[in-house]
Amino acid sequence: MRTDELVAALSRHVEPVDHGVIRRTVGLALVAAVVFALGLMAVWFGLRADVMTARAAVFLGAKAAFAMAIIGIASIYLLRLTRPGGEHRTASIWPVVPFAAVILLAIISLGSAPSSHWDKMMLGDEWLECLLSIPLIAIVPFAFLVWAVRKAAPTHLVRTGAFTGLVAGGISALAYALHCTSDSLPFVAVWYGGTIVLCTVAGAALGPRLLRW
């Protein structure tokens, strides 16, 4: 068979590439991760007792907005990173914005309170539970997302793993917020922000091993 005949034979039944398949797969993994995290929170921890009060709704909304901003921004970056060479189109400035915003608000909150209250505002009553719970809840969402990302072809596995961990940490924080009664902004900045960063670092460390293809 001549070269031109071989090329013609190979191209005869070529089907168009479905560019949306990875987006749908990652979307499915995101939905599954959120459903799992919320279900685990409801069964394991339970909703905070005052969830229906106006005060709780305000603070819960603030924590949920922080977590959802992280999930939304990091998910966009993760989708880009699933494609070969996607790391060249993902400057990492925007995922920092929710963290910078909550840190700024936490500093303002501390500045408007007596220094004698600072320890209570930063530690709350649930700092240890938060430190342990958010990374633990994030494990299964992280596994769902790793499964989805492995269907694609990321080429920067450390960075892709980091954003996978960041999304999983945000999902876990969103779920945990429905239980947590420590509502001060300094607490959210230190313990929610810190544990999400911990999930991100863990994802970066595990990425080269789990996402290799």
N, C-alpha and C positions, 0 to 999 in steps of 0.2 A: 504493500500500500504506500502510495506516495504521500509526501508531507501534506500537500493541499487536500488530499482525500481524507487523511487522518483528522485534520482540523475540521473539515466539513462534517465528518461523522461525529466528532465530539461535540460540535455546536448545534447539531440537528435538533436535539430534544432539550435544549437548555430552557429552564423555567425562570421567570423573574424572581429575584431575591425578595423575600418578605422582610422589609426593613423594620416592621413593627413587632416582630416576634420577640425580640429581646425586651422591648419596652413592656409588652404584655406579660412576659415571664417575670420580670422584676416587679411589675405592678401586682401580679398575683402573689408573689412572695411578700410584698409589703402588706397587703391585706391580711394574709395568713399570719404574719408576724404581729400585726396590731391586734387581731382577734385573739391570738394565743396570749399575748401579754395582758390584755384586758381580762380575759377569762381567768388567767392565773392569779391576777390581782384580786379579782372578786372572790375566788375560792380560797386562796391562801391568806390574804390580808383582810379583805372586806372593805367596803366603802367607809370613809370617815363618817362618824355619827352625825355631824352637823352639815352634811353635804347640801341640804336643802335651804340653809340659811343664806341670807344676802351676803354676809361677811365672807362665808366660806366660798360662795360662788365667785366673788371678786378675786380672792387670792388663788383659787383653783384656776380661774380664767387666766391669770397672769402666768402661773406655772405651765399651764397647757400651751399658752401662746409661745413661751420660750421653747418648749419641747417641739412643738409643731413647726416653728421656724427652722429649727435645726433639721428636723426630718425632711421638710420640703426642700430646703437649699441643698442639703447633702444628697438627697435622692437624685436631683438634677445632675449633680456632679458625678454620682455613681453611674448613672446611665451613660454619661459621656465616657467614663473610664472603662466601661465594658467593651468598647470598640478599640481595635488596634490603633495605637497612636493617640488615643483620646486624652492622655495626660498632657499633651501639648496644647489643649484647648481648655484647660481647667486651672486657671490661676486660683490660688487657695484663699483669696481675701474674703469673699462673701460668707463662707461658713464661719468665719471669725466674728461676724457682725452680731449675731445673737448673744454670744459670750461677752463681747465688749459692751453691749447694751445693758445686760443684766449686771455686769460688774459696775458700770457707771451708776445705775440706779441703786445698787447696793451701797456704794460709797456715799451717794446723796442721802440715803436712808440712815446710814450710820452718822453722818454729819449733822442730821437733824435730831438725833437722840442723845441723851446723856451717855458719857463714856462708860458709866457703871452698868449700862444695859447691853453693851457691845457683845460680851461673852454669850449672853442669853440669845441675842439676835443671830449670832453666827453658829452657835452649837445647837440651839433649840433643845427638844427632848428626844429627838429621834436621829441624831447624827450618825450613830453607829448602825442603826437599822437601815438608813438611807445608803450608807457606805457599802453595806453588804448586799442590799436588796436590788439596787439598780443593776450592778454587774451580773448578778445571778439571774434576774428576769431576762436580761439581754441575751443569754446564751442561746436559747431556742430561736428567737428572732434572727440572731446572727447566723445560725445554721440555715434557716430558710433563705436568707439573702445570699449566703455562700453558694447554696444549691443553684439559685437563679443566675448568679454571676458566672458560675462555671459553665453555663450553657453558652456563654459568649466567648470572647477572645481578648481579655485584658492583657496589656503588655507591660504595665507597670504594677506589679503585684503588691508591692509595699503600699503604694498610694491607694490602690483599689481596696486593699484590705483595711486601710485606715478609714476610708469613707464607708465601707461596709460596717465596721465597728461603730462609726459615728451615727449612722442611721439606726442601728440596733440599740445603741445607748439612748438616743432620742425617743425611740418607741418605748423602751423600758421606763424612762423618766416620765413619759406621758401617762403610762399606766400607774406607776407608783404615786403620782400626784393625786390620784383619786382616793388614796388611803392616807397620805401624809398630812398631819395637822400642823406641822411647823411651817409657817407661812411667810416668815420675814424674807425680804429680798436678799440680805446677806447670807442667810441659810441656803437659799436657792442657788446663789452665785457660787458658794463654796462647795456644797455637797452635791447638788444636782450637776452643776457645771463640772466639778472635779471628777465625779464618777463617769460622766459622759466622755470626758477626756481620757479617763482610764480605759474605757471601752474602745476608744479610738486607737490608743497605743497598743492595746492587745490585738486589735484587728490588723494593725500594721505589722506586728510581729508574726502573726499567723498567716497573713496573706500569701507570702511566697510558698508556704507549704500547702495551704488549702486550695489556692486558686490556680495552681500550676496546671497547664494543659499541654 
